[in-house]
Amino acid sequence: MATIQPFQCVRPNRELVSRVAALPYDVYNRKEAYQEAKKDSLSFLNIDRPETQFDESMDMYDEKVYQKARELYEDRLADGTYIKDTDQSYYIYELIMNGRSQTGIVACASIDDYLNNVIMKHENTREEKEQDRIHHVDTMNAQTGPIFLAYRSNEVISNVVQQVKQNPALYAFTSEDGITHNVWKVEKATDVATIQHEFANISQIYIADGHHRAASAVKVGLKRRKENPNYTGTEEFNYFLSVLFPEDQLMIMPYNRVVRDLNGLTKSEYLKKVSDYFEVIKEKEAVAPKTKCTFGMYLDNEWYLLTAKEEIASQKDPVAALDVSILQNYLLNPILNIQDPRTDSRIDFIGGIRGLKELERRVATDMVVAFSMYPTTIQELFAVADAKQLMPPKSTWFEPKLRSGIFIHEI
């Protein structure tokens, strides 16, 4: 059963929260991070990507870089940008995008639940991506980017959340990308106890987004346990910062694909091979798939609708049945020779938030063919995790992104 703890939060001064809150560190490449950090010295990106405080020739993994993150954090505590609550509590975090609201609970999850698979994963992590965040968390003595967790909807928790949302918000602001962020503190001890009790009766929680952040937080916790052999399990390093959303609140967007060439095939040869596995219909407008097992394809300034043939669309295995798997197993691999999409430089991935125009733009510049996807559902994500299987890379794109810097958990 899940251990989901209230915690003593470090959070921004109310007047400064809109300046502090930043998109996650990993949505920016290095050049973009430098440009973004320059916009506001209080943006949490300056702490999350501390290499931005140095000349671009600096090794971004140098020890001085991580020390700079800690120095900036201490400066923000000293000057009142951040305040530290005196009690342990949960927070309610609502994000509104294009009129659609999703609301989660900010809390700390147990590293033991992660290790024992109460917290379910659906992605492998890469050690080189973990090492940076391990060093960042360990040097900061704090977790600063919440893990995006999902759980099957619970009526009792939902009722508490709705009651808390009737109170005046602790924070309410709209970020420059148009996302509205509202935060409430769960003040009543009875509400805190109810939330904690209800999560204790939930057998499985799922990582929706943030596998590398979660793995890094857990590894720092295990490191601290080795350094403190008499640990009791109650120390803060035994828990990691999370925002937990019920499944019915979440929206997954498609993760589209673009490929650099047709693997030496002419257009007619390629289309003939595709028709072995898919029904191919030319369309007059851009194709955003409306149902599972259908795909948009943009080639030579024309859009096509691809529909997987019945024997392909009727698969029962939870991974093989994913649309991203069908495209990989019946088109990208056998026809275009994209054998490992993790490492093949001929393929790129475009988050659905960028729209179909971005696919057309890429084909007009550096790619030859693009594929628009039907989004993976949260139920498919749960099914893969429950089967203890892994999703193919770039299967899900969650929007809106949780902001870093609003909630900090010191360890």
Salt bridges, closest charged atoms under 4 A:
ASP26 OD2 - ARG213 NH1 3.58
GLU36 OE1 - LYS39 NZ 3.08
ASP40 OD2 - ARG19 NE 2.84
ASP48 OD1 - ARG133 NH1 3.07
GLU51 OE2 - ARG49 NE 2.62
GLU63 OE1 - HIS135 NE2 2.71
GLU71 OE2 - LYS68 NZ 3.16
GLU74 OE2 - ARG70 NE 2.86
ASP79 OD2 - ARG76 NH2 3.02
ASP85 OD1 - ARG11 NH2 3.04
ASP85 OD2 - LYS185 NZ 3.58
ASP87 OD1 - LYS185 NZ 2.77
GLU94 OE2 - LYS165 NZ 3.13
ASP112 OD2 - ARG225 NH2 2.89
GLU123 OE1 - HIS211 ND1 3.84
GLU128 OE2 - ARG126 NE 2.92
GLU130 OE1 - LYS219 NZ 2.49
ASP132 OD2 - ARG133 NE 3.05
ASP138 OD2 - LYS223 NZ 2.71
ASP138 OD1 - ARG224 NH2 2.97
GLU176 OE2 - LYS39 NZ 3.68
ASP177 OD2 - ARG403 NH2 2.48
GLU198 OE2 - HIS197 ND1 3.62
ASP209 OD2 - LYS401 NZ 3.81
GLU227 OE2 - LYS223 NZ 2.60
GLU236 OE1 - HIS409 NE2 2.53
ASP261 OD1 - ARG346 NH2 2.67
ASP300 OD2 - LYS267 NZ 3.15
GLU302 OE1 - LYS267 NZ 3.10
GLU302 OE2 - LYS282 NZ 3.19
ASP323 OD1 - LYS292 NZ 2.91
ASP344 OD2 - ARG346 NH1 3.92
ASP348 OD2 - ARG362 NH1 3.00
GLU358 OE2 - ARG361 NH2 2.89
GLU360 OE1 - LYS357 NZ 3.73
ASP366 OD1 - ARG362 NE 2.89
GLU380 OE2 - LYS292 NZ 3.10
ASP386 OD2 - ARG152 NH2 3.10
GLU410 OE1 - LYS84 NZ 2.78
